[in-house]
Amino acid sequence: MKKVVLLGPPGSGKGTQSKFLVEKFGFIQISTGDLLRDQVQQKDSSMGKEISEIMNNGELVPDEIVIKLIIGKITIFKEKNIIFDGFPRNINQAKVLDESLEKISVSLDKAIFINVDYEILKERIISRINESGDDNKRSDDNVQTLVKRIDVYKKNTLPIVEYYKEKGILSEINGMLKIEEVSQQILKIIS
């Protein structure tokens, strides 16, 4: 069973590509964003309220919260193909993920980095903000939060690319290609 990490800045298409692997190949998608948004939607959840405030400020949710949610999912689906979308987001999370997988005799097969131009990335997210109706609008989709999310990504998440490169499991994809072309490159990498 394959375990794959999908890396890239906000708006790079990680969610789109994860959904492709889920629909075409039955991967289990473990999305930090989805797990966090699920918590936020639980109105009686104090954790959800805390997460909401953090996300609305464009900051990263603390590792201990994210890791608790992720480990719960990994344990349930360890015998399946898994795509990690939006996790890990910093070196500490990457190391904890490796340690947690090792404890259950599992390891990552690949880390795929979807590399995109930041200016075009801003245009993509602004377009997503403008096109989505209020019902489909993510709480973290606004221009101010976008700029902060990209800055946080550069500072905290981008160093993970080097971490996985040193481990010998990193593959880089040009995220400026059409969605279908990115999907095909991912298929070549995981085949």
C-alpha positions as CSV (number, residue, x, y, z in Angstrom):
1,M,0.0,0.0,0.0
2,K,1.3,3.4,-1.0
3,K,1.7,6.3,1.4
4,V,2.2,9.6,-0.4
5,V,2.6,13.2,0.8
6,L,1.4,16.0,-1.5
7,L,3.2,19.3,-0.9
8,G,2.7,22.7,-2.4
9,P,1.6,26.2,-1.4
10,P,-2.0,27.2,-0.8
11,G,-3.9,27.0,-4.1
12,S,-1.4,24.8,-5.9
13,G,-3.9,22.1,-6.6
14,K,-3.2,19.6,-3.8
15,G,-6.8,19.1,-3.0
16,T,-7.7,18.7,-6.7
17,Q,-5.0,16.1,-7.2
18,S,-5.8,14.3,-4.0
19,K,-9.5,14.0,-5.2
20,F,-8.2,12.6,-8.5
21,L,-6.3,9.8,-6.7
22,V,-9.3,9.1,-4.5
23,E,-11.7,8.9,-7.4
24,K,-9.5,7.0,-9.9
25,F,-7.5,4.8,-7.6
26,G,-9.3,4.6,-4.3
27,F,-6.7,6.4,-2.2
28,I,-7.8,7.5,1.2
29,Q,-7.3,11.2,1.4
30,I,-6.1,12.6,4.7
31,S,-6.5,16.3,4.4
32,T,-5.5,18.5,7.2
33,G,-7.7,21.3,5.8
34,D,-10.8,19.0,5.7
35,L,-10.1,17.6,9.2
36,L,-9.7,21.1,10.6
37,R,-12.8,22.4,8.8
38,D,-14.8,19.4,10.1
39,Q,-13.8,20.4,13.6
40,V,-14.8,24.0,13.0
41,Q,-18.2,23.0,11.8
42,Q,-18.9,21.1,15.0
43,K,-20.6,24.0,16.8
44,D,-20.2,22.6,20.3
45,S,-16.5,21.8,19.8
46,S,-14.2,24.0,21.9
47,M,-11.4,22.7,19.7
48,G,-13.3,23.8,16.6
49,K,-13.7,27.3,18.0
50,E,-10.0,27.5,18.7
51,I,-9.1,26.2,15.2
52,S,-11.5,28.6,13.6
53,E,-9.9,31.6,15.2
54,I,-6.4,30.5,14.3
55,M,-7.4,29.7,10.6
56,N,-9.2,33.0,10.2
57,N,-6.0,34.8,11.2
58,G,-4.1,32.9,8.5
59,E,-1.9,31.1,11.1
60,L,-1.0,27.5,11.3
61,V,-3.0,25.3,13.7
62,P,-0.6,24.0,16.5
63,D,1.1,20.7,15.8
64,E,-0.4,18.9,18.8
65,I,-3.9,19.5,17.5
66,V,-3.1,18.6,13.9
67,I,-1.1,15.5,14.8
68,K,-3.8,14.2,17.1
69,L,-6.4,14.4,14.2
70,I,-4.0,12.9,11.6
71,I,-2.8,10.0,13.8
72,G,-6.4,9.0,14.4
73,K,-7.0,8.8,10.6
74,I,-3.7,6.9,9.9
75,T,-4.5,4.3,12.4
76,I,-7.9,3.6,10.8
77,F,-6.6,3.4,7.3
78,K,-3.1,2.0,7.6
79,E,-3.8,-0.9,5.3
80,K,-5.0,1.4,2.4
81,N,-3.3,3.7,-0.1
82,I,-3.2,7.1,1.6
83,I,-2.6,10.5,0.2
84,F,-1.7,13.2,2.7
85,D,-3.0,16.6,1.6
86,G,-1.8,19.6,3.5
87,F,0.2,17.6,6.0
88,P,2.9,17.8,7.1
89,R,3.2,21.6,7.2
90,N,6.5,22.0,9.1
91,I,9.6,19.9,9.8
92,N,8.3,18.9,13.3
93,Q,5.1,17.4,11.7
94,A,7.2,15.7,9.0
95,K,9.4,14.0,11.7
96,V,6.4,13.1,13.9
97,L,4.6,11.6,10.8
98,D,7.7,9.5,10.1
99,E,7.9,8.3,13.7
100,S,4.2,7.6,13.9
101,L,4.2,5.6,10.7
102,E,7.3,3.7,11.8
103,K,5.4,2.7,15.1
104,I,2.8,1.0,13.0
105,S,5.3,-0.5,10.5
106,V,4.5,1.8,7.7
107,S,6.7,4.3,5.8
108,L,6.2,7.1,3.2
109,D,6.7,6.0,-0.4
110,K,6.8,9.4,-2.0
111,A,6.6,13.1,-1.3
112,I,5.3,15.0,-4.4
113,F,6.0,18.8,-4.5
114,I,3.6,20.8,-6.7
115,N,5.7,23.9,-7.5
116,V,3.9,27.0,-8.7
117,D,4.7,30.7,-9.3
118,Y,3.5,32.8,-6.4
119,E,2.0,35.6,-8.4
120,I,-0.1,33.2,-10.5
121,L,-1.0,31.4,-7.3
122,K,-2.5,34.6,-5.9
123,E,-4.5,35.0,-9.1
124,R,-5.8,31.5,-8.7
125,I,-7.0,32.0,-5.1
126,I,-8.5,35.4,-5.8
127,S,-10.4,33.8,-8.7
128,R,-11.6,31.0,-6.4
129,I,-12.7,33.6,-3.9
130,N,-14.6,35.5,-6.6
131,E,-16.2,32.5,-8.2
132,S,-17.4,30.7,-5.1
133,G,-20.8,31.6,-3.7
134,D,-21.2,32.2,0.0
135,D,-22.2,28.6,0.6
136,N,-19.1,27.3,-1.0
137,K,-16.7,29.9,0.3
138,R,-14.0,28.7,2.6
139,S,-13.6,30.7,5.8
140,D,-9.9,31.2,5.0
141,D,-10.5,32.5,1.4
142,N,-9.8,36.2,1.4
143,V,-6.9,38.3,0.1
144,Q,-5.4,39.3,3.4
145,T,-5.4,35.7,4.7
146,L,-4.0,34.5,1.3
147,V,-0.9,36.7,1.6
148,K,-0.3,35.6,5.2
149,R,-0.9,31.9,4.2
150,I,1.8,32.2,1.5
151,D,4.2,33.9,3.9
152,V,3.6,31.2,6.5
153,Y,4.0,28.5,3.8
154,K,7.4,29.9,2.7
155,K,8.6,30.1,6.3
156,N,7.3,26.8,7.7
157,T,6.3,24.4,4.9
158,L,8.8,25.0,2.1
159,P,11.7,23.6,4.2
160,I,10.0,20.2,4.2
161,V,10.8,19.9,0.5
162,E,14.5,19.8,1.4
163,Y,13.8,17.3,4.2
164,Y,12.1,14.9,1.8
165,K,14.8,15.5,-0.9
166,E,17.4,14.4,1.6
167,K,15.4,11.3,2.4
168,G,15.4,10.5,-1.3
169,I,11.6,10.3,-1.7
170,L,10.9,13.8,-3.2
171,S,9.6,14.3,-6.8
172,E,8.8,17.8,-8.1
173,I,6.0,18.6,-10.5
174,N,5.5,21.9,-12.4
175,G,2.1,23.0,-11.0
176,M,1.7,25.6,-13.7
177,L,0.7,22.8,-16.1
178,K,-3.0,22.0,-16.8
179,I,-4.7,20.0,-14.1
180,E,-4.8,16.8,-16.3
181,E,-1.0,17.1,-17.0
182,V,-0.2,17.4,-13.3
183,S,-2.4,14.3,-12.7
184,Q,-0.5,12.3,-15.3
185,Q,2.8,13.3,-13.8
186,I,1.6,12.2,-10.4
187,L,0.5,8.9,-11.8
188,K,4.0,8.3,-13.3
189,I,5.6,9.1,-10.0
190,I,3.4,6.7,-7.9
191,S,3.3,3.9,-10.5
